[in-house]
């Protein structure tokens, strides 16, 4: 079973309860770190910080009972006792402070995604066409044209306004 599978199915297959999680790990909501209370593997000591950064995904991963979990999912389960798809408000996948976490649908999580690495301008929704800058936003599977602009700043502002309008709290107003 992989991390990407449905969270509730994942949890039920290995029967990880909130009680069992808290028995083995302590979560500090202020720092976002998990600390081993009762390690499940040799070579790990009580008091050690749990997990490692998965560079391919940009998230902290914790191994527990032979399964790999994202720390942000464990944090939510640890505090609230329910499995949810979790979004990092600031887009930084290693910041697992409780104030940085919120439940989100896949669509909401995608709206808050960082700029793709292959984006030439490094600005979401803005492309250069000749001497003009074109702003677009994708909403519910359709592209919305936000205009052709003389400056990159005008295009960025059009995109940001549209993000706030369509995405609300899940808009990413930083580039």
Number of C-alpha atoms within 10 A of each C-alpha: 11 10 13 9 9 13 16 12 12 18 14 10 9 13 10 14 15 16 11 11 18 16 13 16 25 19 25 15 17 11 12 19 23 22 19 21 19 17 18 16 11 6 6 13 15 14 14 14 17 23 20 14 15 14 9 6 10 11 20 20 23 21 15 18 10 10 14 14 21 23 27 29 21 24 25 22 18 22 14 11 13 14 20 19 16 21 25 23 22 15 15 14 20 19 20 29 17 19 13 19 21 15 16 17 12 11 13 17 19 13 19 21 19 16 16 10 8 7 12 12 14 14 18 22 23 23 20 16 10 7 10 15 19 24 26 21 20 14 14 8 7 8 11 12 13 17 14 20 19 11 13 19 11 16 24 24 13 21 24 22 15 20 23 14 11 16 17 13 14 21 21 20 15 11 12
